[in-house]
């Protein structure tokens, strides 16, 4: 798919949790073609920061020509985004990479932390397949994603490390029960590698197709700098997360 370089106009930029923001941007060209799992390389127009920041497509509203992105403030670039107001402009390169392959059968979407963001748009695309969603976080403040995804599913499980919301424990502790209680065919997951590694292992044990979306630091975002590569387990080749991913079959990664 051809990458576009466009200007996006901020509609809203709302703080939704500790250091986490949800931004809606009007960008008709991107909204028309972005797929679940793809990401954007973004910077503020006129910024002194040289590098763009990779941000996943959290949702798309084709009627209003907008895209949604969610980000955590962790450095200068994202701190600059947090200070932006309505009608300010972003330079957006994208959509970049290969997203999720939508399969037949009932899906289970598993997100940990910020890994839930790209799963919102995926849930919207899979809403007619009766998706099941598993949201994990350290505490109640990190599982706010439910309000963004509940319109696309009526079955949401929540886990928190401290038990302040939902099941006390990790997502992978609840996963076997979810697979036993629901007729799941496919698993899609995004989050910390340690979580996705365990999800992939359980998916293999239960003979479920599993796709993982990798979160990596990216300097160029177009496959030139090679800063986001890993060696594929199946192919044995160096794989570029930015252009070949960020979504891969679980067996290729773990």
C-alpha positions in Angstrom: 0.0 0.0 0.0 1.3 3.5 -0.9 2.3 5.6 2.0 0.9 9.1 2.2 2.4 12.3 3.6 -0.4 14.5 4.7 -1.3 17.3 7.2 -3.7 16.3 9.9 -5.8 18.8 11.9 -6.4 18.1 15.5 -10.0 17.9 16.5 -9.6 16.8 20.1 -6.5 16.0 22.3 -7.8 14.6 25.6 -5.9 13.2 28.6 -7.7 10.0 29.5 -5.4 8.5 32.2 -2.0 9.1 33.8 0.3 10.3 31.0 -2.1 8.8 28.4 -3.8 10.9 25.8 -6.5 10.2 23.1 -6.3 12.3 20.0 -8.7 12.6 17.1 -7.3 14.0 13.9 -9.0 15.0 10.7 -7.0 13.3 7.9 -9.3 12.2 5.1 -6.6 10.5 3.0 -5.4 8.3 5.9 -9.0 7.6 7.1 -9.9 6.3 3.7 -7.2 3.6 3.6 -5.8 2.7 7.1 -6.2 -0.9 8.2 -6.3 -2.3 11.7 -2.7 -2.9 13.0 -1.1 -0.3 10.8 0.6 2.7 12.3 1.5 6.3 11.5 4.8 8.2 11.7 3.9 11.6 13.2 5.4 14.9 14.2 4.2 18.4 15.0 4.5 20.7 12.1 7.2 23.2 12.8 8.7 21.1 15.6 12.4 21.2 16.5 12.3 17.5 17.1 13.9 15.8 14.2 12.4 12.3 14.5 8.8 11.3 14.0 7.0 9.1 16.6 5.2 5.8 15.6 1.6 5.8 16.7 -0.9 3.0 16.0 -4.2 3.7 14.4 -6.7 3.3 17.3 -9.8 3.8 15.2 -11.2 5.3 12.0 -14.3 7.3 11.4 -14.8 7.4 7.6 -18.0 9.4 7.9 -16.1 12.3 9.5 -12.8 11.6 7.8 -11.0 11.3 11.2 -8.5 8.9 12.8 -7.9 8.2 16.5 -4.6 7.7 18.1 -3.6 7.0 21.7 -0.2 7.7 23.1 1.7 7.7 26.4 3.9 10.7 27.3 7.4 9.2 27.7 9.7 11.7 26.0 10.1 15.1 24.3 8.1 14.1 21.2 5.0 12.8 23.0 5.2 15.6 25.6 5.0 18.0 22.7 1.9 16.1 21.4 0.3 16.5 24.8 0.6 20.2 24.6 -1.1 20.6 21.3 -4.5 22.2 20.9 -7.5 22.0 18.6 -6.8 23.0 15.0 -3.1 22.6 15.4 -1.5 20.6 12.6 0.5 17.3 12.5 2.6 16.0 9.7 1.6 12.4 9.2 3.4 9.7 7.2 1.3 6.6 6.7 -0.4 4.3 6.9 2.7 2.2 7.4 3.3 -1.6 7.7 1.2 -4.7 7.5 -1.7 -4.9 9.9 -3.8 -7.8 11.1 -5.0 -10.5 8.7 -8.7 -10.8 9.3 -9.6 -14.5 9.6 -12.9 -16.4 9.6 -14.2 -17.6 13.0 -14.7 -16.1 16.4 -11.8 -13.8 17.4 -10.2 -13.2 20.8 -8.4 -9.8 21.2 -5.9 -9.5 24.0 -4.3 -6.2 24.9 -1.9 -5.3 27.6 -1.3 -1.6 28.5 -1.0 0.6 25.4 -1.3 -2.5 23.3 -5.0 -2.1 23.5 -5.0 0.9 21.2 -4.7 -0.8 17.8 -7.2 -3.5 19.0 -10.1 -1.0 19.1 -10.1 -0.5 15.4 -9.7 -4.3 14.9 -12.7 -4.9 17.1 -14.7 -2.5 15.0 -13.8 -4.4 11.9 -14.6 -7.8 13.5 -17.8 -6.7 15.3 -20.0 -9.0 13.2 -17.9 -12.1 14.3 -18.9 -11.7 18.0 -15.4 -10.8 19.3 -14.2 -11.5 22.8 -11.9 -9.0 24.4 -9.3 -9.4 27.2 -7.9 -6.2 28.7 -4.9 -6.3 31.0 -3.2 -3.7 33.1 -1.3 -3.1 36.3 -4.3 -1.4 38.0 -7.8 0.0 37.5 -6.3 3.2 36.0 -4.8 1.2 33.1 -7.9 -0.6 32.0 -10.0 2.4 30.9 -10.0 1.0 27.4 -13.3 -0.7 28.0 -15.3 2.5 27.3 -13.7 2.7 23.8 -14.3 -0.9 22.8 -17.6 -1.9 24.4 -19.7 -0.7 21.4 -18.0 -3.5 19.3 -18.5 -6.4 21.7 -20.6 -7.6 24.6 -18.0 -9.8 26.1 -15.1 -8.1 27.8 -12.8 -9.6 30.4 -10.5 -7.5 32.6 -7.4 -8.4 34.6 -5.3 -6.2 36.9 -2.1 -7.1 38.6 -3.3 -5.6 41.9 -7.0 -6.8 41.7 -8.4 -3.3 41.7 -10.6 -4.2 38.7 -11.7 -7.5 37.3 -9.6 -10.7 37.8 -6.6 -10.3 40.0 -3.6 -11.5 38.1 -2.2 -11.5 34.6 -4.0 -11.9 31.3 -2.4 -15.2 30.6 -3.7 -16.6 33.9 -7.3 -16.1 32.7 -6.7 -17.0 29.1 -7.1 -20.8 29.4 -10.6 -20.3 31.1 -11.6 -17.9 28.3 -10.6 -20.4 25.6 -12.5 -23.2 27.5 -15.7 -21.0 27.9 -15.8 -19.5 24.5 -15.7 -20.9 21.0 -12.5 -19.1 20.0 -10.9 -19.6 16.6 -8.3 -16.8 16.3 -6.2 -14.8 18.7 -5.0 -11.2 18.0 -2.7 -9.6 20.6 -0.6 -6.5 21.3 1.3 -5.5 24.4 4.5 -6.2 26.2 6.6 -9.0 24.7 6.5 -11.0 27.9 2.7 -11.1 27.8 2.5 -11.9 24.1 5.1 -14.7 24.4 2.9 -16.4 27.0 -0.2 -15.8 24.9 1.5 -17.4 21.9 2.5 -20.4 23.9 -1.0 -21.0 25.2 -2.4 -20.4 21.7 -0.1 -23.1 20.4 -1.2 -25.5 23.1 -4.8 -25.0 22.2 -4.1 -25.1 18.5 -5.4 -21.5 17.9 -4.1 -19.2 15.1 -2.3 -16.3 16.8 -1.1 -12.9 15.4 1.1 -10.6 17.5 1.6 -6.9 17.0 5.1 -5.8 18.1 5.8 -2.5 19.8 9.3 -1.2 18.9 11.2 2.0 18.9 11.4 3.2 15.3 13.7 6.0 14.0 12.9 6.1 10.3 9.7 4.0 10.1 10.3 3.1 6.4 12.8 0.2 6.6 16.0 2.1 6.2 17.6 2.4 9.6 17.1 -1.3 10.6 16.7 -0.3 14.2 13.5 -2.3 14.7 14.6 -5.7 13.2 14.5 -9.2 14.7 15.4 -12.6 13.5 12.3 -14.6 12.5 12.0 -18.0 14.2 10.5 -19.7 11.1 12.1 -17.9 8.2 15.5 -17.3 9.9 15.6 -13.9 8.2 16.0 -10.4 9.7 12.5 -9.0 9.7 11.7 -5.3 9.8 8.9 -4.5 12.2 8.1 -1.1 10.5 7.6 -2.3 7.0 7.0 -6.1 7.3 5.0 -5.8 10.5 4.2 -4.6 13.0 1.9 -7.7 12.9 3.4 -11.2 12.4 2.3 -14.7 13.0 3.1 -15.6 16.6 5.3 -18.5 15.5 7.6 -16.2 13.6 8.3 -14.1 16.6 8.2 -16.4 19.6 
